[in-house]
Structures are given as structure tokens and as C-alpha cells.
Amino acid sequence: ATYGIAVGNSITRDRGSLEISKTLANEDQATVPASYTVNYDCGLDYTGRVSVSPGSPATVGGIPTGSTCTVTEVAPEAIPNFTWGTITYTPASQVITAKGATYGIAVGNSITRDRGSLVIAKTLAAGGSGYSTPFAIDYSCALAGAKTLTGTVTVAAGSSKPVSGIPTGYVCTVTETLPGAPSGYTWSTPVISGSPATITKDTTDGDTTVVTTPTVTVANQLTAIP
């Protein structure tokens, strides 16, 4: 008689994991989403999508060793008066090398408050007085629920001066307290055009020159006393 013994073997694919985490720089305290959608691609059929948030990473398990994994975040929706920075991936990819090991990729976002400038321009009809003293002009920029920004700039006749770094959406008003008039002259009522002005984001002209808007013009006139 013949008696048999079967020798059995089994083999399984070594597998590891990918951890996808989230970092966020939000110094200006924008109201941002609670979570972010990230696509992962580890080759073949090992692709998918996870939701992550700062402090709450997502782990994708069962990835064959030797696989190279990359991730791509679905760009967050725009938030008025804020700008998202370029999405970063650290590192750009991970190779699942060791069985049972977990390899991480951090997806980084940053968001900053849009800011603009207010240009205050001064014109003067001196009426032959020879007046050349610069003028002190006050500005006040307000936004509901936010701190009012105030200040004073000194502007010479025929020139202008920008007030930069004002958050977009603020509404600025400009006022002027006239200096004493030269002997034999009197000031007419100041004519202020462009105030109030809503601040928009600074842009460039395609080079490096900042294009600032809006402009408020303060016009004064001296008239000789008969």
C-alpha cells in the first residue's frame, strides 16, 4: 500500500501602511474647513480618497511593500478676503518598504488675509500765497466686528502717500483739519473725493510694481482776502 503525506506551503504579500496627516498655518484666523479631502495613489488598484484634519490623520493599510505612494489634495474652496497658499507635500512620495511599517506624508496648507492700500493724494490751489507746508490728513478704516484702524499721514501738495497693509473689505474715510492760513489768505472748505473707499487687494503690473487702489484726493484752495 502507498500512504501519502501532503506538504503544504502558503505565501502572502508583505504589506505596510500610509499615514496622511494635515498641517495648517492660519495666523490671520480665517474660518477654514473642519476637514480636507486628499487623494492617494500607491499604484495598481491601491488608490482612493480620505478625509483629514489637523491632528487627525488618516491611515491607509494593506499596501503591498515596494509600492510608491503619492497624494494630491483637492484644493479647498476660496474664502472671501483670504488667499490659500501653495499646497505642500512632505515628503513628495513614500515607498512602502518594510512589512507592517507605516510611512507618512504630511499635506500642508496656509492661508493669509488679503491686504491692500489706501492712497491719499493732495492738491492745492495756493492762490499766489507761496504756501508749501505739508498737510496732516487723518484716515479711519472700519469693518463690522473688527478693530477700527486709524492714523495720520503727512502729504505735501502735488504728491500722494499710500497707507499699506489694510485688510481687504475695510471701508476707509479721510478727514482733514486745516492748518492756519498764511497772512492775508483764507482757506476754502476742503474738497475730498473718493471717500469713503473700500480696500481691495494689492496687485502688481506684471513686474514688481504694486498697483494700489483706491485713491482719495484732498483738495485745498487759498484765497486772498480782499
BAFI-3210 file (N, C-alpha, C; in Angstrom, 3 decimals, decimal comma, padded with zeros to 6 digits):
// residues 226
n [1|2|3|4|5|6|7|8|9|10|11|12|13|14|15|16|17|18|19|20|21|22|23|24|25|26|27|28|29|30|31|32|33|34|35|36|37|38|39|40|41|42|43|44|45|46|47|48|49|50|51|52|53|54|55|56|57|58|59|60|61|62|63|64|65|66|67|68|69|70|71|72|73|74|75|76|77|78|79|80|81|82|83|84|85|86|87|88|89|90|91|92|93|94|95|96|97|98|99|100|101|102|103|104|105|106|107|108|109|110|111|112|113|114|115|116|117|118|119|120|121|122|123|124|125|126|127|128|129|130|131|132|133|134|135|136|137|138|139|140|141|142|143|144|145|146|147|148|149|150|151|152|153|154|155|156|157|158|159|160|161|162|163|164|165|166|167|168|169|170|171|172|173|174|175|176|177|178|179|180|181|182|183|184|185|186|187|188|189|190|191|192|193|194|195|196|197|198|199|200|201|202|203|204|205|206|207|208|209|210|211|212|213|214|215|216|217|218|219|220|221|222|223|224|225|226]
n.u [000,846|000,325|001,038|000,219|001,666|000,965|002,677|002,245|002,411|002,274|002,044|002,199|001,592|003,786|002,870|002,292|001,614|000,179|000,290|-001,583|-001,307|-002,262|-001,261|-001,661|-001,308|-002,534|-002,507|-003,978|-006,471|-008,614|-011,875|-011,887|-012,243|-013,372|-012,302|-010,251|-010,013|-008,167|-006,540|-005,043|-002,434|-001,107|-000,355|-001,347|-004,238|-004,429|-005,595|-007,342|-009,425|-009,287|-010,344|-008,969|-007,830|-006,245|-004,310|-005,734|-004,959|-005,206|-005,067|-004,003|-004,185|-002,766|-001,168|000,850|004,280|007,016|005,519|005,061|003,906|001,902|000,297|-002,504|-004,072|-007,470|-008,170|-008,906|-011,993|-012,349|-012,031|-013,638|-011,760|-009,440|-006,445|-005,418|-002,371|000,263|-000,175|001,574|003,610|005,022|007,095|007,453|006,755|006,318|007,883|006,612|008,251|008,997|007,573|004,582|005,182|004,605|004,326|004,666|003,015|002,834|000,397|000,379|-001,205|-001,656|-003,001|-003,748|-004,641|-006,037|-004,638|-004,572|-004,025|-004,441|-004,432|-003,572|-004,016|-002,900|-003,943|-003,397|-004,515|-002,753|-003,107|-001,249|000,018|002,298|002,375|003,688|003,786|003,533|000,527|-001,441|-003,278|-006,042|-007,036|-009,535|-010,323|-012,728|-014,419|-017,161|-017,389|-014,672|-011,491|-011,149|-009,064|-006,864|-005,160|-002,645|-001,388|001,241|001,192|002,514|001,563|000,590|001,535|001,358|000,521|000,804|-001,122|-000,410|-001,046|-003,657|-006,439|-008,427|-011,736|-012,218|-013,576|-012,652|-012,460|-011,607|-010,371|-009,700|-007,924|-007,571|-004,553|-003,262|-004,014|-001,990|-000,884|-003,202|-004,684|-007,299|-008,685|-010,556|-013,384|-012,299|-012,177|-013,003|-012,541|-013,537|-013,797|-016,034|-013,818|-013,466|-011,307|-009,290|-007,547|-004,031|-002,333|-000,019|001,715|002,443|005,096|007,113|006,007|003,760|000,327|-001,846|-005,047|-007,928|-007,841|-007,916|-008,566|-007,584|-008,436|-007,354|-007,792|-006,468|-007,443|-007,038|-007,575|-009,775]
n.v [-001,193|002,293|005,226|008,564|011,784|015,071|018,030|021,224|024,599|028,111|031,471|034,916|038,297|040,809|043,619|047,139|050,362|053,614|056,785|059,687|062,984|066,262|069,653|073,058|076,468|079,303|082,104|084,447|083,792|082,786|081,521|078,322|075,138|072,205|069,770|068,130|066,983|064,347|062,719|059,524|057,613|054,617|052,974|050,400|048,864|050,298|052,844|055,802|057,835|060,029|061,661|064,269|066,132|068,784|067,321|064,987|062,445|060,226|056,739|054,471|051,145|047,857|048,025|046,860|045,990|047,753|049,390|052,678|055,613|058,457|061,603|063,788|066,765|067,818|070,972|073,440|075,297|078,704|081,456|084,387|087,412|086,226|084,342|081,218|079,494|077,832|074,355|071,973|068,987|066,675|064,050|064,286|061,820|058,383|055,262|052,129|050,166|048,282|045,392|045,690|048,238|051,788|054,568|058,057|060,936|064,354|066,776|070,088|073,182|076,709|079,879|083,254|086,614|088,791|091,864|095,411|098,751|102,211|105,086|108,357|111,431|114,783|117,969|121,432|124,673|127,366|130,074|132,070|132,450|131,169|129,034|126,141|124,184|120,841|118,791|117,458|114,593|112,729|109,291|106,736|103,418|100,940|097,876|095,759|094,173|094,076|095,468|098,992|100,789|103,423|106,506|108,979|110,730|112,571|114,741|116,339|119,105|118,296|115,721|112,246|109,675|106,301|104,206|101,268|097,665|097,292|095,350|093,715|094,704|096,439|099,681|102,901|106,192|109,612|112,531|116,024|118,387|121,702|123,617|126,700|129,586|131,391|134,768|137,182|135,521|133,070|129,860|127,798|125,543|122,200|119,894|116,657|113,798|110,523|109,346|107,715|104,820|101,550|098,944|097,078|094,139|094,434|094,495|093,568|095,096|093,195|093,123|094,143|096,254|097,565|097,865|100,030|100,555|101,945|105,522|108,449|111,819|114,906|118,129|121,470|125,038|128,272|131,587|134,963|137,525|140,151]
n.w [000,000|-000,508|001,154|001,694|002,303|002,406|001,720|002,630|001,552|002,129|001,023|001,517|000,553|001,571|003,469|004,096|005,580|004,871|006,243|006,222|006,945|008,205|008,050|009,052|008,507|009,845|010,629|010,511|011,327|009,709|008,861|008,436|006,612|008,404|007,739|005,204|001,845|000,504|-002,109|-002,660|-004,219|-004,757|-006,748|-009,116|-008,043|-005,734|-004,846|-003,763|-001,616|001,152|004,196|006,039|008,907|010,801|013,282|013,137|011,515|008,616|008,072|005,677|005,120|004,281|001,986|-000,611|-000,080|-001,540|-003,096|-004,436|-003,075|-003,617|-002,880|-003,413|-002,784|-002,797|-003,862|-001,440|-001,036|-002,117|000,142|000,950|000,911|001,762|000,977|-000,224|000,261|-001,656|-001,900|000,016|000,066|002,160|002,754|-000,893|-001,908|-000,842|-000,339|000,292|002,283|004,375|005,874|007,708|008,532|008,924|006,860|006,411|004,933|004,953|004,410|003,628|004,323|003,906|004,806|004,248|005,160|002,789|001,760|001,256|-000,027|000,813|-001,009|-000,438|-001,781|-002,435|-003,419|-004,205|-004,591|-004,488|-004,788|-005,230|-002,837|-002,070|-000,342|001,138|003,032|004,262|004,595|007,261|007,288|008,278|008,601|008,808|009,116|008,868|009,759|010,111|013,212|013,585|014,596|014,486|012,302|012,557|011,725|010,837|008,075|006,520|003,900|001,111|-000,974|-004,272|-004,245|-003,226|-000,830|000,177|002,367|003,640|003,970|004,877|005,759|003,285|002,316|004,382|005,055|004,348|005,583|005,041|006,581|007,125|009,022|008,795|008,515|009,967|008,033|005,656|006,264|005,236|003,668|003,143|003,899|001,707|001,950|002,399|-000,324|-000,619|-002,396|-003,365|-000,907|001,316|000,975|-000,269|000,588|-001,592|-002,775|-003,071|-006,181|-008,821|-011,605|-013,410|-013,293|-010,804|-009,597|-007,331|-007,656|-006,370|-005,083|-003,516|-004,435|-002,522|-002,826|-001,560|-001,775|-001,569|-001,248|-001,363|-000,813|-001,506|000,853|000,309]
ca.u [000,000|001,040|000,444|000,682|001,734|000,995|003,409|001,583|003,065|001,472|002,845|001,360|002,291|004,085|002,112|002,508|000,561|000,486|-000,436|-001,707|-001,604|-002,573|-000,775|-002,337|-000,858|-003,700|-002,226|-004,988|-007,707|-009,706|-012,800|-011,470|-012,988|-013,006|-011,535|-009,755|-010,067|-006,870|-006,467|-003,762|-002,177|000,015|-000,186|-002,292|-005,587|-004,338|-005,883|-008,562|-009,614|-009,514|-010,601|-008,055|-007,874|-005,092|-004,390|-006,499|-004,509|-005,895|-004,124|-004,427|-003,440|-002,818|-000,485|001,969|005,621|007,552|004,657|005,370|002,654|001,836|-001,019|-002,905|-005,226|-008,489|-007,961|-010,018|-012,758|-011,893|-012,667|-013,559|-010,770|-008,274|-005,820|-004,739|-001,020|000,531|-000,239|002,862|003,587|006,297|007,837|006,632|006,274|006,838|007,927|006,261|009,431|009,045|006,325|003,994|005,603|003,748|005,086|003,793|003,106|002,095|-000,151|000,382|-001,949|-001,510|-003,988|-003,443|-005,609|-005,710|-004,438|-004,440|-003,516|-005,217|-003,570|-004,104|-003,383|-003,150|-003,810|-003,510|-004,506|-002,159|-003,570|-000,146|000,469|003,584|002,235|004,343|003,841|002,739|-000,761|-001,722|-004,586|-006,441|-007,840|-010,158|-010,768|-013,566|-015,086|-018,046|-016,860|-013,214|-010,914|-011,001|-007,682|-006,803|-003,823|-002,463|-000,259|001,642|001,284|002,771|000,742|001,097|002,062|000,439|001,174|-000,022|-001,209|-000,433|-001,318|-005,030|-007,183|-009,449|-013,096|-012,340|-014,036|-011,844|-012,844|-010,492|-010,743|-008,556|-008,001|-006,740|-003,606|-003,513|-003,802|-000,989|-001,409|-003,847|-005,383|-008,259|-008,916|-011,895|-013,714|-011,618|-012,972|-012,448|-013,184|-013,142|-014,021|-015,312|-013,209|-013,363|-009,969|-009,174|-006,226|-002,953|-001,899|001,171|001,515|003,091|006,516|007,205|005,382|002,466|-000,755|-002,701|-006,308|-008,363|-007,187|-008,739|-007,896|-007,975|-008,104|-007,478|-007,631|-006,239|-007,973|-006,575|-008,632|-009,827]
ca.v [000,000|003,583|006,204|009,902|012,968|016,296|019,145|022,450|025,896|029,299|032,686|036,117|039,533|041,715|044,872|048,194|051,378|055,013|057,727|061,004|063,952|067,618|070,816|074,268|077,762|080,190|083,146|085,503|083,262|082,597|080,431|077,311|073,874|071,317|068,650|068,324|065,751|064,031|061,505|058,822|056,703|053,729|052,090|049,313|049,145|050,873|054,273|056,129|059,187|060,074|062,974|064,509|067,449|068,931|066,499|063,754|061,838|059,024|055,668|053,524|049,913|046,796|048,417|045,940|046,554|048,073|050,381|054,094|056,320|059,914|062,118|065,065|067,314|068,575|072,356|073,970|076,373|080,055|082,154|085,820|088,263|085,437|083,615|079,968|079,330|076,613|073,118|071,287|067,562|066,379|064,217|064,251|060,446|057,402|053,864|051,197|049,288|047,185|044,760|046,148|049,597|052,882|055,680|059,223|062,119|065,487|067,729|071,384|074,323|078,001|080,853|084,580|087,687|089,711|093,233|096,404|100,061|103,410|106,172|109,683|112,419|116,161|119,041|122,742|125,907|128,239|131,445|133,013|132,656|130,517|128,069|124,876|123,294|119,610|118,725|116,265|114,060|111,587|108,235|105,783|102,272|100,126|096,683|095,254|093,104|094,109|096,670|100,120|101,202|104,868|107,056|110,272|110,816|113,920|114,735|117,645|119,424|117,748|114,375|111,298|108,742|105,114|103,556|099,876|096,624|097,340|094,177|093,972|094,786|097,607|100,916|103,976|107,581|110,542|113,868|116,928|119,589|122,669|124,416|128,127|130,165|132,463|136,121|137,765|134,487|132,247|128,539|127,357|124,229|121,117|119,023|115,301|112,905|109,116|108,875|106,542|103,950|100,152|098,443|095,877|093,505|094,965|093,665|094,096|095,415|092,156|093,172|094,166|097,471|097,324|098,743|100,193|101,286|103,150|106,781|109,538|113,085|116,024|119,366|122,708|126,289|129,511|132,763|136,202|138,316|141,458]
ca.w [000,000|-000,554|002,047|001,268|003,171|001,590|002,320|002,167|001,749|001,818|000,954|001,441|000,191|002,670|003,310|005,073|005,649|004,583|007,083|005,607|008,000|007,749|008,787|008,612|009,019|009,739|011,613|010,441|011,906|008,749|009,169|007,459|006,714|009,504|007,192|003,847|001,060|-000,094|-002,917|-002,597|-005,334|-004,464|-007,884|-009,386|-007,551|-004,398|-004,924|-003,035|-001,103|002,593|004,777|007,152|009,525|011,680|014,480|012,890|010,258|008,120|007,746|004,641|005,337|003,279|000,751|-000,842|000,001|-002,862|-003,743|-004,253|-002,824|-003,684|-002,519|-004,019|-002,071|-003,518|-003,419|-000,629|-001,654|-001,822|001,255|000,636|001,584|002,146|-000,131|000,120|-000,261|-002,422|-001,118|000,111|000,385|002,798|001,505|-002,103|-002,081|000,102|-000,762|001,380|002,217|005,339|006,284|008,953|008,875|008,472|006,281|006,442|004,085|005,531|003,439|004,292|003,778|004,580|004,340|004,779|004,910|001,705|002,218|000,207|000,368|000,559|-001,456|-000,108|-002,648|-002,028|-004,401|-003,575|-005,370|-003,483|-004,983|-005,182|-001,456|-001,855|000,737|000,766|004,197|004,091|005,289|008,065|006,884|009,098|007,985|009,716|008,320|009,753|009,254|011,158|014,040|013,633|015,182|013,575|012,090|012,381|011,643|010,197|007,154|006,129|002,444|000,520|-002,141|-005,527|-004,055|-002,600|000,077|000,441|003,673|003,207|004,958|005,377|005,304|002,276|002,831|005,255|004,425|004,910|005,393|005,189|007,031|007,221|009,846|008,079|009,299|009,901|006,704|005,610|006,465|004,067|002,884|003,867|003,297|001,333|002,517|001,690|-001,182|-000,502|-003,363|-003,236|000,467|001,813|-000,028|000,145|000,287|-002,408|-002,676|-003,895|-007,298|-009,487|-013,014|-014,186|-012,947|-009,343|-009,110|-006,701|-008,102|-005,206|-005,205|-004,214|-004,113|-002,009|-003,097|-000,701|-002,489|-000,790|-002,012|-000,617|-001,495|-000,895|001,480|-000,362]
c.u [000,883|000,288|001,031|000,722|001,849|001,715|002,827|002,417|002,058|002,395|001,909|002,225|002,560|003,389|002,462|001,399|001,108|-000,367|-000,405|-002,141|-001,764|-001,918|-001,438|-001,735|-001,967|-003,576|-003,293|-006,372|-008,869|-010,610|-012,615|-012,302|-012,495|-012,150|-011,210|-009,718|-008,737|-006,981|-005,086|-003,667|-000,924|000,205|-001,224|-003,681|-005,579|-004,425|-007,166|-008,543|-009,900|-009,806|-009,697|-008,274|-006,659|-005,286|-005,147|-006,083|-005,362|-004,844|-004,748|-003,563|-003,512|-002,137|000,715|003,319|006,187|006,724|005,158|004,062|002,845|000,426|-001,240|-004,150|-006,194|-008,441|-009,154|-010,732|-012,220|-012,695|-012,530|-012,563|-009,587|-007,727|-005,120|-003,344|-000,901|000,514|001,131|002,660|004,971|006,293|006,905|006,057|006,901|006,814|007,615|007,297|009,308|007,658|005,862|004,355|004,631|004,621|004,143|004,080|002,240|001,676|-000,302|-000,429|-001,578|-002,536|-003,685|-004,527|-005,133|-005,591|-004,227|-003,955|-004,532|-004,230|-004,268|-003,316|-003,792|-002,959|-004,043|-003,502|-004,054|-002,550|-002,479|000,434|001,871|003,559|002,822|004,431|003,003|001,489|-000,850|-003,150|-004,867|-007,234|-008,377|-010,763|-011,497|-014,155|-015,908|-017,403|-015,352|-012,738|-010,771|-009,536|-007,653|-005,352|-003,823|-001,256|000,014|001,932|001,511|001,873|001,404|001,661|000,995|001,234|000,262|-000,002|-001,406|-000,797|-002,706|-005,780|-008,265|-010,836|-013,297|-012,791|-013,353|-012,445|-011,647|-011,041|-009,483|-008,883|-007,039|-005,759|-003,999|-003,203|-002,702|-001,659|-001,972|-004,602|-006,361|-008,437|-010,376|-012,159|-012,993|-012,616|-012,304|-013,225|-012,639|-013,312|-015,525|-014,840|-013,094|-012,029|-010,058|-007,739|-005,226|-002,621|-000,611|000,864|002,157|004,584|006,609|006,519|003,998|001,456|-001,740|-003,933|-007,047|-007,529|-008,229|-007,946|-008,475|-007,491|-008,339|-007,230|-007,443|-006,709|-007,522|-007,771|-008,640|-009,420]
c.v [001,244|004,584|007,586|010,927|014,182|017,394|020,439|023,697|027,011|030,517|033,886|037,332|040,354|043,040|045,856|049,221|052,755|055,885|059,112|061,982|065,345|068,653|072,054|075,487|078,779|081,309|084,238|085,031|083,255|081,464|079,357|076,034|073,029|070,158|068,918|066,973|065,543|062,712|060,863|057,836|055,906|052,695|050,997|049,684|049,822|052,407|054,546|057,555|059,123|061,516|063,138|065,909|067,569|068,142|065,204|063,156|060,637|058,008|054,714|052,273|048,960|047,126|047,494|046,643|046,723|049,106|051,796|054,862|057,828|060,349|063,465|065,559|067,991|070,008|072,848|075,103|077,731|080,650|083,645|086,549|087,499|084,730|082,371|079,976|078,041|075,395|072,444|069,827|067,179|064,960|064,119|062,861|059,562|056,020|052,993|050,088|048,060|046,677|045,307|047,575|050,627|054,047|056,871|060,252|063,193|066,439|069,072|072,440|075,571|078,954|082,186|085,568|088,521|091,121|094,162|097,718|101,139|104,497|107,501|110,717|113,828|117,107|120,371|123,828|127,002|129,699|132,485|133,224|132,104|129,475|126,726|123,883|122,035|119,624|117,421|115,810|112,793|110,579|107,313|104,670|101,298|098,932|096,124|094,087|093,086|095,433|097,759|100,543|102,693|105,322|108,397|110,197|112,278|113,920|116,165|117,856|118,904|116,351|113,485|110,363|107,543|104,717|102,074|098,933|096,640|096,102|094,555|093,921|095,928|098,819|102,081|105,342|108,470|111,902|114,724|118,081|120,603|123,370|125,894|128,675|131,223|133,826|136,672|136,767|133,738|130,925|128,403|126,004|123,137|120,300|117,646|114,383|111,488|108,539|108,829|105,636|102,541|099,574|097,139|095,357|094,183|093,977|094,255|094,322|094,388|092,105|093,097|095,385|097,159|098,355|098,847|101,012|101,068|104,371|107,783|110,830|114,180|117,310|120,570|123,920|127,456|130,693|134,004|136,980|139,719|142,593]
c.w [000,000|000,314|001,734|002,395|002,265|002,363|001,770|002,469|001,481|001,806|000,811|001,129|001,440|002,409|004,422|004,993|005,284|005,499|006,428|006,695|007,397|008,656|008,193|009,296|008,773|010,763|011,635|010,847|010,920|009,235|008,098|007,606|007,889|009,012|005,724|003,137|000,335|-000,857|-002,742|-003,764|-005,014|-005,570|-007,953|-008,881|-006,189|-004,483|-004,153|-002,533|000,385|003,003|005,987|007,699|010,433|012,972|014,313|011,544|009,873|007,706|006,741|004,794|004,152|001,973|000,546|-000,705|-001,409|-003,593|-003,442|-004,147|-002,966|-003,291|-003,201|-003,302|-003,039|-002,979|-002,610|-001,362|-001,207|-000,672|000,987|001,535|002,144|000,912|000,399|-000,490|-001,061|-001,497|-001,130|000,506|000,919|003,358|000,300|-002,355|-001,010|-000,538|000,446|001,360|003,111|005,698|007,627|009,339|008,299|008,028|006,107|005,370|004,732|004,422|004,142|003,556|004,562|003,983|005,016|004,369|003,738|002,260|001,032|000,774|000,051|000,160|-001,156|-000,906|-002,224|-003,221|-003,686|-004,643|-004,412|-003,645|-004,899|-003,808|-001,210|-000,759|000,304|001,928|003,944|004,981|006,072|007,765|007,683|008,281|009,073|008,875|009,244|009,009|010,404|011,897|014,171|014,219|014,130|013,518|011,814|012,291|010,943|009,272|006,843|004,637|001,947|-000,694|-003,413|-005,412|-003,425|-001,707|000,310|001,909|003,370|004,339|005,549|004,888|004,294|002,901|003,801|004,441|005,137|004,587|005,720|005,623|007,138|008,168|009,254|009,018|009,241|008,516|006,763|005,799|005,163|003,213|003,784|003,132|002,860|001,982|001,733|000,848|-001,177|-001,435|-003,204|-001,852|000,754|000,673|000,541|-000,324|-000,507|-002,346|-003,601|-005,000|-007,851|-010,955|-013,932|-013,939|-011,425|-008,749|-008,557|-007,205|-006,953|-005,557|-003,902|-003,803|-003,626|-002,217|-002,211|-001,370|-001,593|-001,680|-001,043|-001,450|-000,756|-000,335|000,829|000,589]
res [a|t|y|g|i|a|v|g|n|s|i|t|r|d|r|g|s|l|e|i|s|k|t|l|a|n|e|d|q|a|t|v|p|a|s|y|t|v|n|y|d|c|g|l|d|y|t|g|r|v|s|v|s|p|g|s|p|a|t|v|g|g|i|p|t|g|s|t|c|t|v|t|e|v|a|p|e|a|i|p|n|f|t|w|g|t|i|t|y|t|p|a|s|q|v|i|t|a|k|g|a|t|y|g|i|a|v|g|n|s|i|t|r|d|r|g|s|l|v|i|a|k|t|l|a|a|g|g|s|g|y|s|t|p|f|a|i|d|y|s|c|a|l|a|g|a|k|t|l|t|g|t|v|t|v|a|a|g|s|s|k|p|v|s|g|i|p|t|g|y|v|c|t|v|t|e|t|l|p|g|a|p|s|g|y|t|w|s|t|p|v|i|s|g|s|p|a|t|i|t|k|d|t|t|d|g|d|t|t|v|v|t|t|p|t|v|t|v|a|n|q|l|t|a|i|p]
***
